[in-house]
Amino acid sequence: MQEFRKIKNKQVVIVRPKHTEQTKEKMERFKELFPEHTNKKIFSIVASLTVKEDMLNRLGKEGIYAMAYREWEYMDIISKMLDN
């Protein structure tokens, strides 16, 4: 079940550690469904209105990009790619 929270009068999904596992599973499924893309670099990205620092670090360790709003003006990739 997803956790929702109100931010600026909008209901949003909160990014949790389980989302990294779900994203990785979806990427593996993508490779199975579209084998013609196995020789290409495929990037995973999780988008949210906000991403907390600990979740940003976890996504970086897993090799998943994070995208969120910068000062509520525009979406930007805010990832911290870290070595495993």
N, C-alpha and C positions, 0 to 999 in steps of 0.2 A: 504494500500500500504506500502511496506517495504522501509525503507531508506537504501541506499547503500553508502558506503564510501570506498575510496581506502586507504589501509594500506599496506605498503611494496609491492606496485604494484599489490595487489590482491583486488578484489572487495568483500567487506564483508557486511553482514547485521548488522545494529546497533540495539542493544537490547533496547527496549522501554517499558514503563509501560504496554502498551496493551499486551505485550508478557506474562506478568504474568497472566492476565485474560485468554488469549488463552490457556496457559498451564494448568490452573485449569479446564477449560472447557474440554480439551482433557482428563484429568485424570478422570473426571466424566464419560465421554463417554467410556473410557476404562473399568471402573467398570461395566457399563451397558452391554458392549459387551462381557466381560469375567467374569461373576459372580463367576466362580470357584476360582477367586483370591481375592474375597472380604474379606476373613479372613486373608490375608497376608498384610504385611506392604509394601506399594508401594511408591517409592521415585520419585519425579519430579526433572528434571535437565534441565537447559538452558545452552547450550554451545555456546561460542563465542570466537573470538580472544582476545577481551578485554571486560571488564565490568566496567563501571564507578562506583565510590563509592556510589552514590545515588541509582543507580539501584541495586547494590549489597545489600544495606540495605533493599530496597523494597522486593527483592527476599527472603531475610532472614526472614522478617516479615511475608511473605506469606507461609513460609515453603518450599520454592523451592530452591534447590541447584544450584549453579552457577559453571561453569567450564570454564576456560580460560587458555591462554598460560602464563607461567611464564618465563619472560625474553626471549621469543621466542624460548625456547628450548624444552619444553614439556607441555602437557595439565595437569592441576591439578584442583581439587575441591578447590575453593577459597571462599566458602560460609561463611557467618556470620549468623548463625541461631539465631534469636531474638524472644523474646516472643511477642505474638500479642498484 
